[in-house]
């Protein structure tokens, strides 16, 4: 099965490479050039023994930031390499000085992965959340590394796909020395794929700790984003394709009854902001892009702030009257981080597709600390209910904040487990 996987990945790489090169030369896709040598396994870092931590994107890096600093504090003599997949993730890790080195993870082809390990001796490979790259895992294991997955999760969509290649997935997960699962449902999925249930530890969701123990979220006033103190603000965060149409339909109808209602809309991927801007123009909602507003463009008379900048979503949440979290109205994405606005004491609404945050979403809804919107009419009704009742909003937000505060501790549990393994190695 590994041979088939490598053949498929190899063909995909050969097929895609000319397209990427053409896009780059045409000036459409320049960010692919960032870290290109590292993606091919050519690392310009000192040779030696390292702990490798693979965290794909900014969200995962924020989740493990306290964890990385905790391990470094306990083992200052050990060197840590942060492997990431995206330019934004690389910039976050580099700017915040996570680990001793930051590099792009190699493409999961044996030749590129082996290049990395010709220079680096892996003491431990730590995989964050859903990262299961076969060649990286098998190669590190062959070099004698301990392999651990922390904050491990498996979406329902991935679980169904893995079921078709259960024997191969069993080989992959059984190469891991330990799985520290976020939730009971995640632990059961790994167990079904062939990993001994006794070897899976449910340590909890580290995102709770990142929200409360990391760098404090800058508390912003509505005026900081161009609004007045009299405005009510709906923040739609991490929205995906097709969701903006639903959210903006709800907003236009809400605006008829609440004329001081403004909206901040933050697409999950900043490169989609042009499409969202075109949609706003088409349906007649006046807006300003955040990047332009920071250059002193007037917001007066506008209805919408399009958040086309990086790293400001949490600050935007802090200004919200009500928050909608995207990736949840349609199947596929599995929902995005509802804990961030909950930790800020905000009333949160999300769709019914929340497999990535199954237990937190169920806990919030069960405690009347958040609301599920099942379709666009239901989204409108839930938002109207919250916007029209300040007491309901405040009580909902207070319950949400308490739930987040009561779930801390996963990071410290994982630090203890990894520290024991490093001490014994």
Residue pairs with C-beta under 8 A, 6 or more apart in sequence:
1 165
1 167
1 168
1 171
2 134
2 135
2 138
2 168
2 171
5 134
5 168
6 109
6 110
6 135
9 107
9 108
9 109
10 109
13 107
13 109
20 29
20 32
23 29
23 32
24 30
24 32
24 33
31 87
34 87
34 90
34 104
35 87
35 90
35 103
35 104
37 43
37 44
38 103
38 104
38 105
38 106
39 104
39 105
39 106
39 107
39 112
40 106
40 107
40 112
40 115
41 106
41 107
41 111
41 112
41 113
41 114
41 115
41 116
42 115
43 103
43 115
43 116
43 119
43 120
45 81
45 101
45 103
45 119
45 120
47 119
47 120
48 79
48 120
48 121
49 78
49 79
49 120
49 121
49 122
49 123
50 78
50 79
50 80
50 81
50 100
50 101
50 120
50 121
50 122
50 123
51 71
51 78
51 79
51 80
51 81
51 122
51 123
51 124
51 126
51 422
52 80
52 81
52 83
52 120
52 122
52 124
52 125
52 126
52 140
52 145
53 64
53 68
53 80
53 81
53 82
53 83
53 99
53 126
53 128
54 83
54 84
54 105
54 125
54 126
54 127
54 128
54 131
54 133
54 136
55 61
55 63
55 64
55 82
55 83
55 84
55 89
55 93
55 128
55 129
55 131
56 84
56 85
56 86
56 89
56 105
56 128
56 129
56 131
57 84
57 85
57 86
57 88
57 89
58 86
58 88
58 89
58 92
58 310
59 337
60 89
60 128
60 129
60 151
61 82
61 84
61 89
61 92
61 93
61 98
62 92
62 210
62 214
63 128
63 129
63 151
63 206
63 207
63 210
64 128
64 150
64 151
64 206
65 96
65 98
65 210
65 214
66 206
66 209
66 210
66 213
66 214
66 411
67 150
67 206
67 411
67 414
67 415
68 80
68 82
68 98
68 99
69 98
70 411
70 412
70 415
71 78
71 80
71 415
71 418
71 419
71 422
72 78
72 80
72 99
74 415
74 419
75 419
75 422
78 123
78 422
79 100
79 101
80 98
80 99
80 100
80 101
81 99
81 100
81 101
81 102
81 103
81 120
82 93
82 98
82 99
82 101
82 102
82 103
83 103
83 104
83 105
84 90
84 93
84 102
84 103
84 104
84 105
85 104
85 105
88 310
90 102
90 104
92 98
93 99
93 102
94 102
105 133
105 136
106 112
106 113
106 115
106 116
106 136
108 133
108 134
108 135
108 136
109 135
110 135
110 139
113 135
113 136
113 139
114 139
117 139
117 140
117 143
121 143
122 140
122 143
122 144
122 145
123 145
123 146
123 422
123 425
124 145
124 146
124 147
124 148
124 418
124 421
124 422
124 425
125 136
125 137
125 140
125 145
125 146
125 147
125 148
126 148
126 149
126 150
126 418
127 137
127 147
127 148
127 149
127 150
127 152
127 176
128 149
128 150
128 151
129 149
129 151
129 152
129 153
129 182
130 152
130 153
130 154
130 155
130 158
131 149
132 149
132 169
132 172
132 173
134 168
134 172
137 147
137 172
137 175
137 176
138 172
138 175
140 147
141 147
141 175
146 177
146 421
146 425
147 175
147 176
147 177
148 176
148 177
148 178
148 179
148 180
148 417
148 418
148 421
149 176
149 178
149 179
149 180
150 180
150 203
150 206
150 414
150 418
151 180
151 182
151 205
151 206
151 207
151 410
151 414
152 179
152 180
152 181
152 182
152 186
152 190
153 181
153 182
153 183
153 186
153 356
154 162
154 186
154 189
154 190
155 334
155 355
155 356
156 334
156 355
157 331
157 332
157 334
157 355
159 189
159 192
162 169
162 193
166 193
166 194
167 194
169 193
169 194
170 193
170 194
170 195
173 179
173 190
173 193
173 194
173 195
174 194
174 195
176 195
177 421
178 199
178 201
178 417
178 421
179 187
179 190
179 195
179 199
179 200
179 201
180 201
180 202
180 203
180 413
180 414
180 417
181 187
181 190
181 200
181 201
181 202
181 203
182 202
182 203
182 204
182 205
182 206
182 359
182 410
183 202
183 205
183 358
183 359
184 202
184 359
185 358
185 359
186 202
187 197
187 200
187 201
187 202
188 197
190 200
191 197
191 200
201 417
203 410
203 413
203 414
203 417
204 407
204 409
204 410
204 413
205 339
205 359
205 360
205 407
205 410
206 410
206 411
206 414
207 337
207 339
208 339
208 343
208 404
208 407
208 408
208 409
208 410
209 408
209 409
209 410
209 411
209 412
210 411
211 339
211 340
211 343
211 404
212 343
212 404
212 405
212 408
213 408
213 411
217 314
217 315
217 317
217 318
217 340
217 344
218 314
218 315
218 318
219 315
219 318
220 315
220 316
220 318
220 319
221 229
221 319
222 228
222 229
222 231
222 233
222 319
223 229
224 315
224 319
225 233
225 264
225 290
225 293
225 305
225 316
225 319
226 288
226 293
226 299
226 302
226 305
227 233
227 262
227 299
227 305
227 319
230 260
231 260
231 261
231 262
232 258
232 260
232 261
232 262
232 321
232 387
233 261
233 262
233 263
233 264
233 319
233 320
233 321
234 251
234 254
234 261
234 262
234 263
234 264
234 320
234 321
234 322
234 323
234 324
234 383
234 387
235 263
235 264
235 266
235 316
235 317
235 319
235 320
235 322
235 323
235 324
235 341
236 243
236 244
236 247
236 263
236 264
236 265
236 266
236 323
236 324
236 326
237 266
237 313
237 316
237 317
237 323
237 324
237 325
237 326
237 336
237 340
237 341
238 266
238 267
238 268
238 313
238 325
238 326
238 327
238 336
238 337
239 247
239 265
239 266
239 267
239 268
239 276
239 324
239 326
239 327
240 267
240 268
240 326
240 327
240 329
240 330
240 332
240 333
241 272
241 275
242 329
242 330
243 326
243 327
243 329
243 330
244 265
244 267
244 276
244 279
245 279
246 329
246 376
246 379
247 263
247 265
247 324
247 326
247 379
248 263
248 265
248 279
248 280
248 283
248 285
249 283
249 376
249 380
250 376
250 379
250 380
250 383
251 261
251 263
251 285
251 303
251 304
252 283
252 285
253 380
254 261
254 380
254 383
254 384
254 387
255 261
255 303
257 384
258 387
258 388
261 387
262 303
262 304
262 305
263 285
263 303
263 304
263 305
264 304
264 305
264 307
264 316
264 319
264 320
265 276
265 304
265 305
265 306
265 307
266 307
266 312
266 313
266 316
267 273
267 276
267 307
268 326
268 327
268 333
268 336
270 308
270 309
270 310
273 289
273 306
273 308
276 306
277 287
277 289
277 306
280 286
280 287
280 304
280 306
285 303
285 304
286 301
286 302
286 303
286 304
287 302
287 303
287 304
287 305
287 306
288 297
288 298
288 299
288 302
288 304
288 305
288 306
289 305
289 306
289 308
290 305
290 306
290 307
290 308
290 309
290 312
291 308
291 309
293 299
293 305
294 309
299 305
307 313
307 316
313 340
314 340
314 344
317 323
317 340
317 341
317 344
317 346
318 344
320 341
320 346
321 347
321 386
321 387
321 393
322 346
322 347
322 348
322 349
322 383
322 386
322 387
322 393
323 341
323 346
323 347
323 348
323 349
324 348
324 349
324 350
324 373
324 379
324 383
325 335
325 336
325 337
325 338
325 341
325 348
325 349
325 350
326 333
326 336
326 350
326 351
327 333
327 334
327 335
327 336
327 353
327 356
328 335
328 336
328 350
328 351
328 352
328 353
328 354
329 351
329 352
329 353
329 373
329 379
330 351
330 353
331 353
332 353
333 353
333 356
334 353
334 354
334 355
334 356
334 357
335 350
335 351
335 353
335 354
335 355
335 356
335 357
335 361
336 356
336 357
337 357
338 348
338 350
338 354
338 357
338 360
338 361
338 364
338 370
339 357
339 360
339 404
341 348
341 400
342 348
342 360
342 364
342 369
342 370
342 397
342 400
342 401
342 403
342 404
343 400
343 401
343 404
343 405
344 397
344 401
345 397
345 398
345 400
345 401
346 397
346 400
347 370
347 371
347 386
347 392
347 393
347 396
347 397
347 400
348 364
348 369
348 370
348 371
348 396
348 400
349 370
349 371
349 372
349 373
349 379
349 382
349 383
349 386
350 361
350 370
350 371
350 372
350 373
351 372
351 373
351 374
351 379
352 372
352 373
352 374
354 361
360 403
360 407
361 370
361 372
363 369
363 403
364 370
364 400
364 403
365 371
365 372
367 399
367 400
367 403
368 395
368 396
368 399
369 396
369 397
369 399
369 400
369 402
369 403
370 396
370 400
371 382
371 386
371 396
373 379
373 382
373 383
385 392
386 392
386 393
386 396
387 393
